[in-house]
Amino acid sequence: MEGAGAEPQRERERQQQFTYQVFPERFPDGKPKRSFLATSFFTHNQKCQLMLLKAVDRSPYVRLLLDAMRRSGCTVYRERHFSCEDCNGNVSGGFDAATSQVVLCQNNIHNQAHMNRVVTHELIHAFDHCRAHVDWFTNVKHLACSEVRAANLSGDCSLSNEIIRFNFGLKQHHQACVRDRALRSILAVRKVSKEDAQKAVDEVFESCFNDHEPFGRIPHSKSDAKHAHRDFQNRDRYYSNV
């Protein structure tokens, strides 16, 4: 007879397999062959690496998260914890908990603002992974909570982004956007029904929407993020001197 842990393990493997279909380079033999032209000129990978460097150096969202990860004992190193790869579908990035790596979809990220949001979004997942025992593959509510937080705090639902998507003008629009983005993210990387994903988002929404760590607020703009980073640094200095 199989042990009690066999079924969760099978589910974890099933969901991991589905996720890696989105990120094919996560497979050991998954790196696609590149043409001579692709490797000779300014490639997606080189552009991705340059945009990542700018995000790490200049984005107040990213800089705050990197400081928070370091203070939590999970220092992030650009060369080790970020990977620019080709991805399937329309996904822009992902967090691979098995390797503690942020995957950046170099074929789907085309400008610096988009890169900044993706790095921020995935670092929020990394921060959650660092501070909590997140069961990414067998507990959809854990995933839903982190997706709600990422959509809420990363700028995904900023007014400017929603205007670009032609989504604006609704009452409590920010909350509606966060719910929608969280739902889309779950369905992109997990083999669950829309009904189950929606139920998970609904069940965790209130508590996770109101969890603003490590920002201490919802950073609706770059200016908000700069103020949040300054406040975080001041808190860090205070606790260091206590």
N, C-alpha and C positions, 0 to 999 in steps of 0.2 A: 504494500500500500504506500502511496506517495505521502510525503510529509506535508504538514499543514502549510508550509511556506511555498509549496509547489505552484499553486494557482496564482498567487501574487507575482511570483517570479515569471510565470508564463505571460501574464498580462503586461508586466514591465518590458519583457522582451518583444512582445507584439507591438506595443506602443513605440518602443525605441526603433524597431524596424520601420514603422510607418513614418516616424520623424525623419529618419535618415534617407528616406526616399526624396524628401525636400532638399536635403543637404548631401548630395551624392558623394562629395569628396570626403565625407566622414567615414566612408567604407575604406578598408585597407587598400583595395584595388580600384577605388572610385575616381581617382584623378583622371580627367579626360585628356586625350592626346591633343596637343596644341600644334597648330600649323606654324610654318616658318614665319609667316607674316605676323602671327599673333605674338610670337616670342621676340621678334626683331624690333618692333616699333613700341611706341608708348602704350603699354597694355593696360587692360582693365585692372590687373593686379597692381601695377605701379601707381596708377591713379588712385586706387583704393588706399594704398599705403600712405600716399601723400595726404589725402583727405583725413585719414585716421590720425596722422601726426598733428594736423591742424586742430582736429577736434580735441585731442588730448592736451594740447598746449593752450588753446584759446577758449573753448566752450566752458562757460561757468557751470553749466549743468554737469558736464563730464568731470571737471576739476573737483567739484564738490563731492561727487560720488567716489572718485579715486581717493580723496582724503578720508572719506567715511570708511571705505574698504580698508585702508591702511590702519585707521584707528581701531577697526574691529578685528584686526589680526589677519586680514586677507589682502595683503599688498598685491596690487595688480601690476604686472610687467608687460609692456606693450609687445615685446617680441615673443613672450610666452603665452599670453592670455588672449590675444586677438589673432584671428586668421581670416584673411581675405580669400574667398572661394567663389566659384560659380555655383549657383543654386537653381533648382527647378521651380517652375511656377513664378508667381509674382512676389514671393517673400523677399524681404529686405535684409533679414538677419535672424539670428537665433542664439540661444545660450545652451551650450552642450555641457550638462551637469557632470557627465562622465569624465570629461577632461578639464572642466572648469575653464572652458574657452568661449569667448564671444565670436560667433561666426558672422562675418560681414559679407553680404552677397554682392560681390564686385560687379556682376553683370546687371544688377538691378538698382544700384545706388549711383546716381548720375550727377549730384551736385553736393556742395559742402553742407548746406542747410539740412538736406536729407541725411547725410552721414552723421551730423551732430545728433539728430533725433534718434537714429538707429543705435548709435553707440550709447546714448543716454538710456534708451529703452532697455537694451540688453544688460547694461550695467546695473539697472534696478533689479533685474532678475538675479544677477550675480550677487548683489548686496543681500537680497532675500535668502539666497542659497548660503551665504556666509553666516547670517545672523540667526537662521532658523533651520529646523530639520524639515526641509521641503521634500515631499514625496511627489516628484514631478510626473512620474509615469503611472502610478496606480491610484492617486487621489486627485481627481479632477478639480476638487474645490481648492486644493493647494495651488494648482496651476492658475485657476480662475482668479484667486486673490492676487497673485503676483502680476497677472495680466491687467487687472483693474488698476493696481498701483502704477504699473508702467505706463498705461494709457493716460492716467491722471496726472502724472508728475513729469513726463518726458517732453511735453510740448506737442504730443501727437494731436491733442484736441484744442490747440490754441485757436483763437478766432481767425488769425490769418490763414492757417492751414484749412480750416473748415470753409472759409470763403473760397479758397482755391478749389475745394471739392464741391462747391455750390450747396453746402449744408450750413444754413444759418437761419436765425430768426425765430427759433422755437424757444418756448419757456423752458428753463433748466436745460439749456442745450448742452452745456458742458457735461452734465451727468449722462445725458442720452448718448453723446459721442463716446464717452468712456465705456459705457455698456456695449455699444456697437463694436468698438475697436477691440475690446477684450474678447467678445464672442468670436469675431473674425480670427483673432490670433489663436484661440484654442482650436478652432476648426481647421486652421492651416497646418497645425503640427500634431494633432491627436485624432485618432480614429474613434470619434464619439459622435452621437447623433446631435443635431442642432438643438433638440429639446433638452437633452441631458446637459449640454454645454450652457444653454440659457438658464436652466435650473441652478447650475453651479454658480453662475455669475450672480443671479438673484439672491442666492442664499448668503453669499459672502460680501455683497456689494457695500452695504452700509459701513461695516467695520473696516473693510479694506480701502474704501474710498476715503475714509477719514484718517487713515494711517499715512502720514506725510513724511515719515522718516526716509532719508536723513535730512530732507529739506526744511522741515519744520513748518511748511506752508505749501500751497499749490503754486509753483512758479509759472505764472501765466505768460511770462515774457523773459527775455534775456536779462532785462533790468531786475526783475524779481529774483532770477537765479543768482545774479551777482550779489544782491542783498542777502539772500539765503546763504551763500557761500561765506560772505563776510561774517554773518552771525554764527555760522558753524565754526569758523576759525576762532572766533572770540570765545565760544563755549569750550572749544578744545583747549585753548590757552588757560581758561579758568580751571578746568578739571585737572590740567597738568600741574597747576600751582596749588591745588588743594592738598 
